[in-house]
Amino acid sequence: MSRASTATALLLVACASPTAAPADTAAAVGPQTWLRHMEQLDVHCSELHRALLQSPQGDLKQAAATAQQAAATLALGYGRFENQQVPGFARYARDAESWLLQVALEARQHHGDLAADLFRTGRERHCTACHDAYERAGR
Ligand code: HEC
């Protein structure tokens, strides 16, 4: 997904008022809590793990699409679901988004090994960093 379409997705989310939105709009913007988004993110990461880290690799085009979706989820962490109680939350979200966009870019260009390396090394860093910050904040 381009920056522009990420922005569009965010705009759609921002415009969907939880009280006034019809039910189908709520469905279109996805889960209503950060935790639900995290669960979806976890599913996407499992799919990426299978596609990128197992031999032979899976469909790289599909992996790129999955990484894009995961990146879009993380973008909500500096938008709709930014957690102001956790120092650095927005930055962790942004860094994790960039990481997954990079994975998507390499997968889309059929750089399977690069995408796999990026995915493997980044997961520890980006997912864990924010979870640790969240725990440190006692939230
Ligand atoms: C910007 C911060 C941030 C980033 C980055 C982040 N998470 Fe999370 N994650 C959280 C927070 C905060 C919670 C706790 C949410 C709650 O309990 O309401 C959480 C919870 C989760 C949970 C649920 C755990 C449980 O106890 O059920 C999963 C699964 C998860 N994250 C997966 C991931 C994965 C995989 C990544 C990396 C691809 C990731 N997260 C990146 C902030 C983040």
Boltz pocket constraint, residues with backbone or C-beta under 6 A from the ligand:
constraints:
  - pocket:
      binder: B
      contacts: [[A, 34], [A, 35], [A, 38], [A, 39], [A, 41], [A, 42], [A, 45], [A, 74], [A, 77], [A, 83], [A, 89], [A, 90], [A, 92], [A, 93], [A, 96], [A, 123], [A, 126], [A, 127], [A, 128], [A, 130], [A, 131], [A, 134]]
      max_distance: 6.0
